Amino acid sequence: MSKSIFYHAGCPVCVSAEQDIIGLIGANNVEVVNIGEDRTRIAEAEKAGVKSVPALVTPNGNTLHINFGASMADVKG
């Protein structure tokens, strides 16, 4: 089984959600991507259906938007 991918932008809401996700599904089961720091992954996140961050993309392709930290338009600046 592949890992889930948790996309966030580094804001306090996102960092808090990151810790909760890791606590729920385990660090070995999730790849954390801070698209505020690694902007090369923005297109990948959008292709996966991420409309706002924080968001979790499950191994079967479902995109789960968690709380509202920032829209992708805000992240892209």
C-alpha positions in Angstrom: 0.0 0.0 0.0 1.3 3.4 -0.8 1.4 6.3 1.5 -1.1 9.2 1.9 0.3 12.6 1.1 -0.4 15.5 3.4 0.0 18.9 1.7 0.3 22.1 3.7 1.8 25.5 3.6 3.5 25.8 6.9 0.9 28.0 8.7 0.0 27.3 12.3 -3.3 25.7 11.2 -1.4 23.4 8.8 1.3 22.4 11.3 -1.3 21.6 13.9 -3.2 19.4 11.4 0.1 17.7 10.4 0.7 16.6 14.0 -2.9 15.3 14.2 -2.6 13.4 10.9 0.7 11.8 12.0 -0.8 10.9 15.3 -3.8 9.3 13.6 -2.2 7.4 10.8 1.4 7.2 11.8 4.5 8.9 10.3 5.3 5.8 8.3 2.0 6.0 6.5 2.1 9.6 5.3 4.4 11.8 3.3 4.3 15.4 4.5 4.8 18.0 1.8 5.1 21.7 2.8 4.3 23.4 -0.5 5.2 26.7 1.1 8.8 25.5 1.1 8.7 23.2 -1.9 6.8 25.1 -4.5 7.7 22.6 -7.2 5.0 20.3 -5.7 2.1 22.8 -6.2 1.2 21.5 -9.6 1.2 17.9 -8.3 -1.1 18.9 -5.4 -3.5 20.7 -7.8 -3.5 17.7 -10.1 -4.5 15.5 -7.1 -7.5 17.8 -6.5 -6.1 19.9 -3.6 -8.1 23.2 -3.6 -6.9 24.4 -0.2 -4.4 23.4 2.4 -4.1 21.5 4.7 -5.3 18.5 2.6 -4.7 14.8 2.7 -4.6 12.7 -0.5 -5.2 9.1 0.3 -3.5 6.2 -1.5 -6.7 5.5 -3.5 -6.8 9.1 -4.7 -9.4 10.7 -2.5 -8.5 14.3 -1.5 -9.6 15.3 2.0 -9.6 19.0 2.8 -8.9 19.5 6.5 -9.8 22.7 8.2 -9.1 25.8 6.1 -5.6 27.3 6.2 -5.2 28.8 2.7 -6.5 28.4 -0.8 -4.1 27.2 -3.5 -4.4 30.7 -5.1 -3.1 32.2 -1.8 -0.3 29.6 -1.7 0.7 30.4 -5.3 0.7 34.1 -4.5 
